[in-house]
Amino acid sequence: MATLKDIERKIGAVKKTQKITKAMNMVAASKLSRAQENMEAFRPYADKFAQVLGSLAERIEADEEHAPPLLVPREEVKTVDLVLMTSDRGLCGSFNTNLIATAEKFLKEKADEDIETRLICMGRKGRDYFRRRKYNILSDHIGIVGARFGFNVAVTTGQGLIDSFLGGETDEVHMLFSEFVSMARQVPTLKRLLPIAGVEKVEQTQEAEQVGYVPEHICEPSAEELMGEMLPKHVYVQIFSALLETSTSEHAARMAAMDNATSNCADMITSLTLIYNKARQAAITAELMDIVGGAEALKG
């Protein structure tokens, strides 16, 4: 049985841990507030951009021969790139585990179809996991998710993906990120980036069901010229939106994990205090028995 000093030492250690987890919870809450504001401010822009792009795509759908190359799917898919977004640090519950498990499942499905896969890792956790398992990692970007970043990050990453797609190095590009649904729910989401044909039309159909019509945008210059300019920007917007979603999800997951850790520390302190009181009472009882026994022996 542990001595009173050992139990006191354990209680002190748990109290120190509780202070650390509480401080980390407060830091994550502060970062979450800022990240959530940025994410919610960008969402309307991304949605409207997709709607305008969908309207333009409808106009040039009939002429597939002259369609922009970013809209045209390949006849045979031999190589697929996956942009995986994870965090750089741990202590955020199952946030990284869920993303990595989803990515691994996707890569195995493509491998079963004899399709070559390449990884673009945005985040240290995903990169380290797949590097240890000898997956083909094309590039990695560390220190972005969970930190302050600008639109230039999405432009740099997106331009590399577009060049790879147009150059024939890859036939499809997918993106895996964590969609922020609520404080208690962050969902790993897989989205195809390239080619992007048909993605926006679904959003327009949903809008038509809600408002009864689809707005028609007046184009100047032609729809084809605008599509050539807007399609690369659409890729950048999608990447930047995914980064904002993943960053917000990471802070929310870490805040929840640290809150649970703080509660568990309080439970451990309560349990250890009860054990300490029982041990102290047992020690006092043993001392009293020794005193009483000694007194009786003197009387005898």
WOGITA-V206919 format. One record per residue. N is the residue number from 0. RES is the residue in three letters. SS is DSSP state (A for helix, B for strand, O for the rest). Layout:
N RES SS
N RES SS
//
This chain:
0 MET O
1 ALA O
2 THR O
3 LEU A
4 LYS A
5 ASP A
6 ILE A
7 GLU A
8 ARG A
9 LYS A
10 ILE A
11 GLY A
12 ALA A
13 VAL A
14 LYS A
15 LYS A
16 THR A
17 GLN A
18 LYS A
19 ILE A
20 THR A
21 LYS A
22 ALA A
23 MET A
24 ASN A
25 MET A
26 VAL A
27 ALA A
28 ALA A
29 SER A
30 LYS A
31 LEU A
32 SER A
33 ARG A
34 ALA A
35 GLN A
36 GLU A
37 ASN A
38 MET A
39 GLU A
40 ALA A
41 PHE A
42 ARG A
43 PRO A
44 TYR A
45 ALA A
46 ASP A
47 LYS A
48 PHE A
49 ALA A
50 GLN A
51 VAL A
52 LEU A
53 GLY A
54 SER A
55 LEU A
56 ALA A
57 GLU A
58 ARG A
59 ILE O
60 GLU O
61 ALA O
62 ASP O
63 GLU A
64 GLU A
65 HIS A
66 ALA O
67 PRO O
68 PRO A
69 LEU A
70 LEU A
71 VAL O
72 PRO O
73 ARG O
74 GLU O
75 GLU O
76 VAL O
77 LYS O
78 THR B
79 VAL B
80 ASP B
81 LEU B
82 VAL B
83 LEU B
84 MET B
85 THR O
86 SER O
87 ASP O
88 ARG O
89 GLY O
90 LEU O
91 CYS O
92 GLY O
93 SER O
94 PHE A
95 ASN A
96 THR A
97 ASN A
98 LEU A
99 ILE A
100 ALA A
101 THR A
102 ALA A
103 GLU A
104 LYS A
105 PHE A
106 LEU A
107 LYS A
108 GLU A
109 LYS A
110 ALA A
111 ASP A
112 GLU O
113 ASP O
114 ILE O
115 GLU B
116 THR B
117 ARG B
118 LEU B
119 ILE B
120 CYS B
121 MET B
122 GLY O
123 ARG A
124 LYS A
125 GLY A
126 ARG A
127 ASP A
128 TYR A
129 PHE A
130 ARG A
131 ARG A
132 ARG O
133 LYS O
134 TYR O
135 ASN O
136 ILE B
137 LEU B
138 SER B
139 ASP B
140 HIS B
141 ILE O
142 GLY O
143 ILE O
144 VAL O
145 GLY O
146 ALA O
147 ARG O
148 PHE O
149 GLY O
150 PHE A
151 ASN A
152 VAL A
153 ALA A
154 VAL A
155 THR A
156 THR A
157 GLY A
158 GLN A
159 GLY A
160 LEU A
161 ILE A
162 ASP A
163 SER A
164 PHE A
165 LEU A
166 GLY O
167 GLY O
168 GLU O
169 THR O
170 ASP O
171 GLU B
172 VAL B
173 HIS B
174 MET B
175 LEU B
176 PHE B
177 SER B
178 GLU B
179 PHE B
180 VAL B
181 SER B
182 MET O
183 ALA O
184 ARG B
185 GLN B
186 VAL B
187 PRO B
188 THR B
189 LEU B
190 LYS B
191 ARG B
192 LEU B
193 LEU B
194 PRO O
195 ILE O
196 ALA O
197 GLY O
198 VAL A
199 GLU A
200 LYS A
201 VAL A
202 GLU A
203 GLN A
204 THR A
205 GLN A
206 GLU A
207 ALA A
208 GLU A
209 GLN A
210 VAL A
211 GLY O
212 TYR O
213 VAL O
214 PRO O
215 GLU O
216 HIS O
217 ILE O
218 CYS O
219 GLU O
220 PRO O
221 SER O
222 ALA A
223 GLU A
224 GLU A
225 LEU A
226 MET A
227 GLY A
228 GLU A
229 MET A
230 LEU A
231 PRO A
232 LYS A
233 HIS A
234 VAL A
235 TYR A
236 VAL A
237 GLN A
238 ILE A
239 PHE A
240 SER A
241 ALA A
242 LEU A
243 LEU A
244 GLU A
245 THR A
246 SER A
247 THR A
248 SER A
249 GLU A
250 HIS A
251 ALA A
252 ALA A
253 ARG A
254 MET A
255 ALA A
256 ALA A
257 MET A
258 ASP A
259 ASN A
260 ALA A
261 THR A
262 SER A
263 ASN A
264 CYS A
265 ALA A
266 ASP A
267 MET A
268 ILE A
269 THR A
270 SER A
271 LEU A
272 THR A
273 LEU A
274 ILE A
275 TYR A
276 ASN A
277 LYS A
278 ALA A
279 ARG A
280 GLN A
281 ALA A
282 ALA A
283 ILE A
284 THR A
285 ALA A
286 GLU A
287 LEU A
288 MET A
289 ASP A
290 ILE A
291 VAL A
292 GLY A
293 GLY A
294 ALA A
295 GLU A
296 ALA A
297 LEU A
298 LYS A
299 GLY O
//
